[in-house]
């Protein structure tokens, strides 16, 4: 017989694996995992609960027998199993609630009859411990200052001040308090707390037709509880001798060599079962008419290790086209921005670089260029004239001038290996394959009356698009890191400027040329 206490500590994935090992189909196991049924929840299920998840009566009976084999009690529609409740309280990654924490000392461990917590509650709380925990939960009257300011505001101001960040603060404080009274808060407790919140503070109610008034709060609480539980599982120390050694990414290019940090497997996760499931969920999400950003980004974080291992592997036939066939989400700009954050172990790398290019490096390049004379001064005036009247005129002039200043003497025009202007009537799929073939990342600007659209090409394939020139430059640079590509030799100096100055990633593998050091030094004087 499975150990009762040990079983109650299983998470939803472990329960699904246990069901699979006992002959339950994968489809039903996935259903249990999707409903976040962990060991404690499984022991609380009655026959009616199982029937709502499983369509076939024979399978229902089999699951009831499995539950009985663990708990030693029967499974029927009128009685439930009382799970083992441990006395330790959660001390996870959340900070203590600002409201006074509720004491669990008053919770009686002896069995009692569960009572409904609200008159319109359709289902009663299954176990006595759960019922008492729900009964003990009381919304705080004192919150952190930002939330209190929203609560005390006038009715007209309350809706405006209830921003997503304030909502997240409320959810974090509530979940912290839920963990203070229950080691494993369940869906029923989340529902109760959401209803109580909407009832106590009417301005927090959901609006619209056919809504419960608390559905969005219930969803956020459930998601937060799930995230805390996942973080708790990831922080468990691995068994002795089972700790995996994370790989250290190494790009092929000498220009961006040796800068990837060691990947923390416990923070990102590379469990084979979970990884396969997440890739499947990601594929289904991408098949939607409008893939949801809030769904895609977490799935990509959880599959980062396996994806990075594949891109950095030594397989000869790996190219961008093949990578995008397997990982289609890498064609989305916001995914590329998250990917560079994960690679460099930093936050908001792309946004910071785009902002610095606009506010710091563009003015510096323009001020330096205004002091130039002779041929370089004439080229600056020519670049100004070429970009006159364009959107983001200063940013374009600064970029063209940077290409002019860093172009090596006697070499061909380096700009064509990074940027070109095209007409909107042209087909981007044809433009990206023009002779001579340019496999390195580059940008093409397609201009129409409505404005400009910037296409980022990689290895003769359209990667993504954006309407902003500064963002196009950032995506162009990021593509080298994401797909592990070498800098094209014709634009190496320009790429190094973006790497070292705009992105702040120092490169120590090779010495710099005198011309490069002179130009960058002159530009830095105006920062």
C-alpha positions in Angstrom: 0.0 0.0 0.0 1.3 3.5 -0.9 2.3 5.5 2.1 -0.6 7.9 3.0 1.5 10.8 4.2 4.0 10.4 1.3 1.2 10.3 -1.2 -0.4 13.5 0.1 2.8 15.4 -0.7 2.8 14.4 -4.4 2.3 17.3 -6.9 -0.1 17.0 -9.8 2.6 15.7 -12.2 3.6 13.0 -9.8 0.0 12.0 -9.3 -0.5 11.8 -13.1 2.6 9.6 -13.4 1.4 7.4 -10.6 -2.0 6.9 -12.3 -0.2 6.1 -15.6 1.9 3.5 -13.8 -1.3 1.9 -12.6 -2.9 1.4 -16.0 -4.8 4.7 -16.4 -4.7 6.1 -20.0 -2.5 9.1 -20.8 -5.5 11.2 -21.7 -7.1 10.9 -18.3 -3.7 11.4 -16.6 -3.3 14.6 -18.5 -6.8 15.6 -17.4 -5.9 15.1 -13.8 -2.7 17.2 -14.2 -4.5 20.0 -16.1 -6.9 20.2 -13.2 -4.0 20.5 -10.8 -5.0 17.5 -8.7 -2.1 16.8 -6.4 -1.9 14.1 -3.8 -4.0 15.9 -1.2 -6.6 16.8 -3.7 -6.7 13.2 -5.1 -7.4 11.9 -1.6 -10.3 14.4 -1.2 -12.0 13.3 -4.4 -15.4 11.5 -4.2 -16.9 9.4 -6.8 -19.0 12.3 -8.2 -15.8 14.4 -8.6 -14.1 11.6 -10.5 -17.1 11.1 -12.8 -16.9 14.8 -13.7 -13.4 14.1 -15.0 -13.7 10.6 -16.4 -16.4 9.7 -18.9 -16.3 5.9 -18.5 -17.7 4.2 -15.5 -15.2 1.3 -15.5 -12.3 3.7 -15.3 -14.1 5.7 -12.5 -14.3 2.5 -10.4 -10.7 1.7 -11.1 -9.6 5.1 -9.9 -11.8 4.7 -6.8 -10.1 1.4 -6.1 -6.7 3.0 -6.5 -7.7 5.8 -4.1 -8.9 3.2 -1.6 -5.6 1.3 -1.8 -3.8 4.5 -0.7 -6.2 5.8 1.9 -7.7 2.6 3.2 -11.2 4.2 3.0 -13.9 3.8 0.4 -14.7 6.2 -2.4 -18.4 7.0 -2.9 -20.6 10.0 -3.7 -21.5 10.7 -0.1 -18.3 10.4 1.7 -14.8 11.7 1.2 -11.4 10.9 2.4 -9.7 13.0 5.0 -6.2 13.7 4.0 -3.2 13.7 6.3 -2.4 17.3 7.3 1.1 18.1 8.3 1.8 20.6 11.0 4.5 22.6 9.3 3.6 25.8 7.6 4.8 27.0 4.3 7.9 29.1 4.3 8.4 29.7 0.6 9.7 32.5 -1.5 6.8 34.9 -0.6 7.2 37.7 2.0 5.0 37.7 5.1 1.6 39.3 4.6 1.2 42.9 5.9 -2.0 42.0 7.5 -1.8 40.1 10.8 -1.2 36.4 10.1 -3.9 34.1 11.1 -3.1 31.5 13.7 -3.5 27.8 12.9 -3.4 26.8 16.6 -7.2 27.0 16.8 -7.7 24.4 14.1 -8.9 21.2 15.7 -7.4 18.1 14.2 -10.3 15.9 15.2 -12.9 15.0 12.5 -15.9 17.3 12.3 -18.8 17.7 9.8 -18.0 20.2 7.1 -20.2 23.3 6.8 -20.8 25.4 3.8 -18.9 28.7 3.8 -21.5 30.7 1.8 -25.2 30.4 1.1 -24.6 30.2 -2.7 -21.7 27.8 -2.5 -22.8 24.9 -4.7 -20.3 22.3 -3.3 -19.4 21.7 0.3 -15.8 21.5 1.5 -14.7 17.9 1.5 -12.4 17.5 4.5 -12.7 18.7 8.0 -9.2 20.3 8.0 -10.1 22.1 4.7 -13.4 23.3 6.1 -11.9 24.7 9.2 -9.1 26.4 7.2 -11.7 28.1 4.9 -13.6 29.2 8.0 -10.5 30.7 9.5 -9.7 32.8 6.5 -10.6 36.5 6.9 -9.7 39.3 4.5 -7.4 41.8 6.1 -8.5 45.3 6.9 -5.0 46.7 6.6 -3.0 46.3 3.4 0.3 47.7 2.1 0.2 51.5 1.5 -0.3 51.3 -2.3 -3.4 49.1 -1.9 -4.7 51.1 1.0 -4.5 54.3 -1.1 -6.6 52.6 -3.8 -9.2 51.3 -1.2 -9.6 54.8 0.5 -9.8 56.7 -2.8 -13.1 58.1 -4.1 -15.3 55.7 -6.2 -14.3 57.6 -9.4 -10.6 57.2 -8.6 -10.7 53.6 -7.4 -11.3 52.1 -10.8 -8.4 54.1 -12.3 -6.0 53.2 -9.4 -6.8 49.5 -9.6 -4.0 48.9 -12.1 -2.5 45.4 -13.0 0.4 46.0 -10.6 -2.0 46.8 -7.7 -4.0 43.6 -8.6 -0.8 41.6 -8.5 0.1 43.0 -5.1 -3.3 42.1 -3.8 -3.0 38.5 -5.1 0.5 38.1 -3.7 -0.7 39.2 -0.2 -3.8 37.0 -0.3 -1.8 33.9 -1.4 0.8 34.5 1.3 -2.0 34.6 3.9 -3.6 31.5 2.4 -0.3 29.6 2.8 -0.2 30.8 6.4 -3.3 28.8 7.2 -2.9 25.9 4.7 0.1 24.1 3.6 -1.5 23.4 0.2 -4.3 25.9 -0.7 -6.8 24.3 -3.1 -9.2 25.6 -5.7 -12.1 25.8 -3.3 -10.1 28.2 -1.0 -9.1 30.3 -4.0 -12.8 30.6 -5.0 -13.8 31.5 -1.5 -11.2 34.2 -1.2 -12.0 35.7 -4.6 -15.7 35.8 -3.7 -15.0 37.4 -0.4 -12.8 40.0 -2.0 -15.4 41.0 -4.6 -18.1 41.2 -1.8 -16.0 43.3 0.6 -14.7 45.7 -2.1 -17.4 46.1 -4.8 -15.1 48.3 -7.0 -12.9 45.2 -7.5 -15.8 43.2 -9.0 -15.5 42.0 -12.6 -17.7 43.9 -15.0 -19.7 42.8 -18.1 -22.5 40.4 -18.9 -22.6 36.8 -17.8 -19.7 37.2 -15.3 -19.6 36.0 -11.7 -18.0 39.2 -10.5 -14.9 37.4 -9.1 -13.7 35.1 -11.9 -10.6 37.1 -12.8 -9.5 37.1 -9.1 -10.2 33.4 -8.8 -8.0 32.7 -11.9 -5.1 34.9 -10.6 -5.2 33.3 -7.2 -5.2 29.8 -8.7 -2.3 30.7 -11.0 -0.3 32.2 -8.1 -0.8 29.2 -5.9 0.3 27.0 -8.8 3.4 29.1 -9.4 4.4 29.1 -5.7 3.9 25.3 -5.5 6.1 24.9 -8.7 8.8 27.0 -7.2 8.6 25.0 -4.0 9.1 21.7 -6.0 12.0 23.2 -8.0 13.8 24.2 -4.8 13.8 20.6 -3.4 17.4 19.4 -3.2 18.1 16.6 -5.8 18.9 13.1 -4.5 22.5 12.3 -3.7 24.4 11.5 -6.9 21.5 12.6 -9.1 22.4 16.3 -9.5 22.8 17.1 -13.2 25.6 19.2 -14.5 24.2 22.1 -16.5 25.9 22.9 -19.8 27.6 26.1 -20.6 26.6 27.7 -23.9 29.4 28.5 -26.3 28.7 30.4 -29.6 30.5 29.6 -32.8 31.6 33.2 -33.3 34.8 34.4 -31.9 33.2 37.8 -31.6 30.7 36.7 -29.0 32.7 33.9 -27.3 32.6 32.9 -23.7 30.0 35.2 -22.3 27.0 32.9 -21.6 26.5 32.2 -17.9 26.0 28.7 -16.6 22.4 27.7 -17.0 20.7 27.1 -13.7 18.6 24.0 -14.5 16.7 24.2 -11.2 15.5 27.8 -12.1 14.4 27.0 -15.7 13.7 23.3 -15.7 14.6 20.6 -18.2 12.7 17.6 -16.9 12.1 15.4 -20.0 8.4 14.6 -19.2 7.6 18.3 -18.4 9.6 19.5 -21.4 7.7 17.3 -23.8 4.4 18.4 -22.4 5.3 22.0 -22.5 6.4 21.7 -26.2 3.1 20.1 -27.0 1.2 22.9 -25.2 3.3 25.5 -27.0 2.5 24.0 -30.4 -1.2 24.0 -29.7 -1.0 27.6 -28.6 0.8 28.7 -31.8 -2.0 27.0 -33.8 -4.5 29.5 -32.4 -5.6 32.4 -34.6 -4.2 34.8 -32.0 -1.5 33.1 -29.8 -1.5 34.5 -26.3 1.7 36.1 -25.1 1.0 35.4 -21.5 0.8 31.6 -22.3 3.7 31.4 -24.8 6.4 33.2 -22.7 6.2 30.9 -19.6 6.2 27.8 -21.8 9.3 29.1 -23.6 11.1 29.8 -20.3 10.4 26.2 -19.1 11.8 24.7 -22.4 14.8 27.1 -22.7 17.5 24.5 -21.6 16.6 21.9 -24.2 16.2 24.5 -26.9 19.5 26.0 -26.1 21.2 22.6 -26.0 19.8 21.9 -29.5 21.0 25.2 -31.0 24.5 24.9 -29.5 24.9 21.3 -30.5 27.5 20.2 -33.0 25.1 18.7 -35.5 26.3 19.8 -38.9 23.0 20.3 -40.6 21.5 22.7 -38.0 20.5 26.0 -39.6 18.0 28.7 -38.9 15.4 27.2 -41.1 15.5 23.9 -39.3 15.5 25.6 -35.9 12.4 27.7 -36.8 10.7 24.5 -38.0 11.0 23.0 -34.5 10.7 26.3 -32.5 8.3 28.4 -34.5 7.8 30.8 -31.6 11.3 32.3 -32.2 9.7 34.3 -35.1 7.9 36.5 -32.6 9.7 39.7 -31.6 8.7 39.5 -27.9 9.9 35.9 -27.8 13.3 37.0 -29.1 13.5 39.7 -26.4 12.8 37.1 -23.7 15.3 34.7 -25.2 18.2 37.2 -25.0 17.2 37.8 -21.3 17.5 34.1 -20.6 20.8 33.7 -22.5 22.5 36.6 -20.7 20.7 36.1 -17.4 19.5 39.7 -17.3 16.2 41.5 -17.5 14.8 43.7 -20.2 18.0 43.6 -22.3 16.3 44.5 -25.6 14.2 47.3 -24.1 17.2 48.8 -22.3 19.4 48.6 -25.5 16.7 50.3 -27.7 16.2 53.1 -25.2 20.0 53.6 -24.9 20.3 53.7 -28.6 17.6 56.4 -28.9 18.5 58.6 -25.9 22.3 58.1 -25.4 24.1 56.8 -28.5 22.2 58.5 -31.3 22.8 62.0 -29.8 26.5 61.2 -29.1 27.1 59.9 -32.7 25.3 63.0 -34.2 27.3 65.4 -32.0 30.6 63.8 -32.9 29.6 63.7 -36.6 28.8 67.5 -36.6 32.5 68.2 -35.8 33.8 66.2 -38.8 35.3 67.9 -41.8 36.5 66.8 -45.2 35.2 63.6 -46.7 33.7 62.4 -43.5 31.8 65.7 -42.9 30.5 65.5 -46.5 29.2 61.9 -45.9 27.4 63.1 -42.7 25.6 65.8 -44.7 24.8 63.2 -47.4 23.3 60.8 -44.8 21.2 63.7 -43.3 19.8 64.4 -46.7 19.0 60.8 -47.4 17.0 60.4 -44.2 15.3 63.8 -44.2 11.6 63.4 -43.5 11.8 59.8 -42.5 10.4 58.4 -39.3 13.0 58.2 -36.6 15.2 60.4 -38.7 17.9 61.0 -36.1 18.2 57.2 -35.3 18.7 56.4 -39.0 21.2 59.2 -39.6 23.2 58.0 -36.5 23.2 54.4 -37.8 24.2 55.3 -41.3 27.0 57.5 -39.9 28.2 54.7 -37.6 28.5 52.4 -40.6 30.4 55.1 -42.5 32.8 55.8 -39.6 33.5 52.1 -38.9 33.8 50.9 -42.5 37.3 49.7 -43.2 39.3 51.5 -45.9 39.3 49.7 -49.2 36.4 47.4 -48.3 33.0 47.3 -50.0 30.0 49.2 -48.6 29.3 47.5 -45.3 25.8 49.0 -45.1 24.4 46.6 -47.7 25.2 43.7 -45.4 23.0 45.1 -42.6 20.4 47.4 -44.2 18.6 48.1 -47.4 15.5 50.1 -48.5 12.9 48.4 -50.6 9.5 49.3 -52.0 6.3 47.9 -50.4 5.3 46.4 -53.8 8.3 44.0 -53.6 7.9 40.6 -52.1 9.9 40.2 -48.9 10.4 36.5 -49.6 12.2 37.4 -52.8 14.1 40.3 -51.3 15.7 38.1 -48.6 17.1 35.7 -51.3 18.6 38.3 -53.6 22.1 37.7 -55.0 24.6 37.7 -53.6 23.2 35.5 -50.8 23.5 37.1 -47.5 23.1 34.5 -44.7 23.9 36.8 -41.8 21.1 38.7 -40.1 20.1 42.0 -41.9 17.2 44.5 -42.1 15.1 45.6 -45.0 12.8 48.6 -44.8 9.6 48.5 -46.8 8.1 52.0 -47.1 4.5 52.8 -48.0 2.2 55.8 -47.4 1.1 54.5 -44.0 4.6 54.3 -42.8 7.6 51.9 -42.8 7.8 48.2 -41.9 11.2 46.7 -41.1 11.8 43.0 -41.9 14.6 41.1 -40.2 16.1 38.4 -42.5 18.3 35.5 -41.3 19.8 33.0 -43.7 17.5 34.1 -46.6 14.4 33.7 -44.4 12.0 36.2 -43.0 12.4 36.1 -39.2 10.1 38.8 -37.9 8.8 42.4 -38.5 8.5 45.6 -36.6 7.4 49.2 -37.2 10.3 50.8 -35.3 13.8 51.3 -36.6 15.4 51.2 -33.2 13.7 47.9 -32.4 14.7 46.5 -35.8 18.4 47.2 -34.9 18.0 45.5 -31.6 16.4 42.4 -33.1 19.1 42.3 -35.8 21.8 42.1 -33.1 19.8 39.7 -30.9 19.4 37.2 -33.8 23.2 36.5 -33.6 22.9 35.3 -30.0 19.6 33.5 -30.3 20.7 31.4 -33.4 24.4 31.2 -32.5 25.6 33.1 -35.6 28.9 34.6 -36.4 29.2 38.3 -37.1 29.5 38.9 -40.9 33.1 40.0 -41.5 32.0 43.0 -43.5 30.0 44.4 -40.4 32.1 43.0 -37.6 33.2 46.4 -36.3 29.6 47.7 -36.3 28.3 44.6 -34.5 31.1 45.0 -31.9 30.0 48.5 -31.3 26.4 47.4 -30.6 27.8 44.5 -28.4 30.2 46.6 -26.3 28.6 50.0 -26.2 24.8 49.7 -26.8 24.3 46.3 -25.1 27.2 46.7 -22.6 28.7 43.2 -23.3 32.5 43.5 -23.2 34.5 41.4 -25.5 38.0 40.4 -24.6 38.8 37.6 -27.0 40.5 39.8 -29.7 42.4 43.0 -29.9 40.7 46.0 -31.5 41.9 47.9 -34.6 43.2 51.4 -34.2 40.4 52.9 -36.3 37.7 51.2 -34.2 39.2 52.3 -31.0 39.6 55.9 -32.2 35.9 56.1 -33.4 34.4 54.6 -30.3 36.6 56.7 -28.1 35.5 59.9 -29.9 31.8 58.9 -29.6 32.1 58.1 -25.9 33.3 61.6 -25.2 29.7 62.8 -25.9 28.0 60.4 -23.5 
